[in-house]
């Protein structure tokens, strides 16, 4: 492999080994010999897929991966699971209740997930200066995402309130 090839391949990924997605959410599908195994969404699809491949009992059956960037990834995921019936999806597949369809509830669920990720990153012990830089970068990104999701969830909740309740509220 030439230096140009190596540089090109490295440019496709960030320091954490994820595809550069410019903040977009990817819809990914994992296929096995028996068909579609799993459908999910992530802003870091390769990192998320790697987690599945390390942790899921069905991981050895994965033989193909497809990554798309739909306009509304949440709706695309629901639709894909309902219509394509992946073998190992629990949510939307009838084995667990789907998340609430309203925007505020989805944002609160994503906020909780980002807070868990932030807690995990803050608890990590760096093994080297390179690890420390990656952890600090992850913490900063998670803090920014938590603040943004908090604002968006509060705005979405205010938008859902009846007009009479909004009039009496003052900003903190």
Residue pairs with C-beta under 8 A, 6 or more apart in sequence:
11 20
12 19
12 20
13 19
13 20
13 46
14 20
15 133
15 134
15 137
16 44
16 47
16 134
16 137
16 138
17 46
17 47
17 50
18 44
18 45
18 46
18 47
19 26
19 44
19 45
19 46
19 67
21 43
21 44
21 45
21 69
23 43
24 43
24 69
25 41
25 42
25 43
25 69
25 73
25 74
26 41
26 42
26 43
26 45
26 67
26 68
26 69
26 73
27 39
27 40
27 41
27 67
27 68
27 69
27 70
27 73
27 76
27 77
27 80
28 39
28 40
28 41
28 42
28 45
28 48
28 49
28 65
28 66
28 67
28 68
29 36
29 38
29 39
29 65
29 66
29 80
29 84
29 86
30 36
30 37
30 38
30 39
30 49
30 52
30 62
30 64
30 65
30 86
31 37
31 62
31 63
31 64
31 65
31 66
32 58
32 61
32 62
32 63
32 64
32 87
33 61
33 63
34 61
34 87
35 87
36 84
36 85
36 86
36 87
37 58
37 61
37 62
37 86
37 87
37 88
38 52
38 56
38 58
38 86
38 87
38 88
38 89
39 77
39 80
39 81
39 84
39 86
39 89
40 48
40 52
40 77
40 89
41 73
41 74
41 76
41 77
42 48
45 67
49 65
52 59
52 62
53 59
53 62
56 88
58 87
58 88
68 76
70 76
74 106
77 92
78 92
78 98
80 86
81 89
81 91
81 92
81 93
82 92
85 93
86 93
90 96
91 98
91 99
92 98
99 105
99 106
99 109
100 106
102 156
102 160
103 156
104 153
104 156
104 157
104 159
104 160
107 149
107 152
107 153
107 156
108 153
110 149
111 146
111 149
111 150
111 153
114 142
114 145
114 146
114 149
115 146
117 138
117 142
118 139
118 142
118 143
118 146
121 135
121 138
121 139
121 142
122 139
124 131
124 135
126 132
126 135
158 166
158 169
